[in-house]
Amino acid sequence: MASMAALGAFRSPATSSSNASFVSRSRLSTAPRTLSFSASSLSGDHVVSRTITGSRQKERTPLIVSPKAVSDSKNSQTCLEPDVSRSVLGIILGGGAGTRLYPLTKKRAKPAVPLGGNYRLIDIPVSNCLNSNVSKIYVLTQFNSASLNRHISRAYASNMGGYKNEGFVEVLAAQQSPENPNWFQGTADAVRQYLWLFEEHNVLEFLVLAGDHLYRMNYESFIQAHRETAADITVAALPMDEKRAASFGLMKIDDEGRIIEFAEKPKGDQLKALQVDTTILGLDDERAKEMPYIASMGIYVVSKKAMLDLLSKKFPGANDFGSEVIPGATSIGMRVQAYLYDGYWEDIGTIEAFYNANLGITKKPVPDFSFYDRSSPIYTQPRYLPPSKMLNADVTDSVVGEGCVIKNCRIHHSVVGLRSCISEGAIIEDTLLMGADYYETEADRKFLAAKGSVPIGIGKNSHIKRAIIDKNARIGDDVKIINNDNVQEAAKETDGYFIKSGIVTIVKDALIPSGTVI
């Protein structure tokens, strides 16, 4: 079938065939049927279900999985049967070339971009999975994936997070084969190319995630909602304002949360037509006026049968979930459900979004996103670095990573990455320092000084404001990176920097000579 790129917005029919119809529970005289599982139904990695046939032939009775789902008071996680660790396969998409995040993606994949001083973006979805008892995880990679592959192999050993023996976090790189000589063409195509492998897992659902989002989410509740509504696909969604709405897939839902219309990044009149009354989500009148749209987060729970049917039979030429597969599933009458998420979520797709998300963790009194959550920790690679050393330093409203050496300088409202070295007299304001991959020895630094070069770190009396300093950058003495002329866009790659949205980004491994003014 040809590509579905021109699908646009779809509205599901008011009445649908027996294989797609859904009747509100409140309108049914018959109680919801239950999809029953028992411990004996689970053997090793195999999930067996017993389907109970409803009495009605033309109505689809809601199936509820595990009506006994409870909150575990010890870890506040939902307990589902069958166990999510054995019945759900996590698929994390590594993303495309990341052109909007360039130059941060010059030498790395988007999910490998450093975050919050000690972490990488990929740590967010993997940690959310582990904290939600999803322990079978594949990460699909394609562009600049060497550092991402290395990080995953070092960070997530077989016992990471205490998950079961059958748990794993494995990388699946894009590859060419005699059957398919093409690289990944999009999110759906990436999953399709490895569908033969995913199909071998005896699971009920696939949990499809993006590798470049910042949020904390309990996927067990997400999966429970998918099962209770007997959905084919469940899309995580959140209220959105008009300024950001045009950059996302938008949807309309009915009173039961079923998606009745979907459009990817609509513009103009099409955008206006997708406004909804978000008070149905529990927003007050004032906030509902500010958030008149419901946006897709690009996170999906897809029943295994539905995934195989959609990618192999219904839309074999579709490349993207958001613009093709999800609208297509809605148009053919599949039950596509919205799961409403009302928490912090950020798509780290641009330099400005990345900068704001990182600086947001320094926000007072409550940060936008907190890494200090005992019940849902964020895991990463153990590096065994020493504590950071601060000598006569004035550090306020900032986050400092491991293994830093900070001497007689001033740091305000900034994030300082691991192994950062900041010299005397330096001033760092509203800045993200990513740090370094390694320490230079004293002999190395003397050798560089003798050559007239610059060691890794921030030199003496340098002033940096509203900037991103990528890893292993060498900033000389008396350098000013303050964008005094308020330049909004500039590409000076040969000089070691870019300016996007007024934010100066120093390229990884760049050398900025002493006395430079940017």
Order of alpha helices (4+ residues) and beta strands (2+ residues): beta-beta-beta-beta-beta-beta-beta-alpha-beta-beta-beta-alpha-beta-alpha-beta-alpha-alpha-beta-beta-alpha-beta-alpha-beta-beta-alpha-alpha-beta-alpha-alpha-beta-beta-alpha-beta-beta-beta-beta-beta-beta-beta-beta-alpha-beta-beta-beta-beta-beta-beta-beta-beta
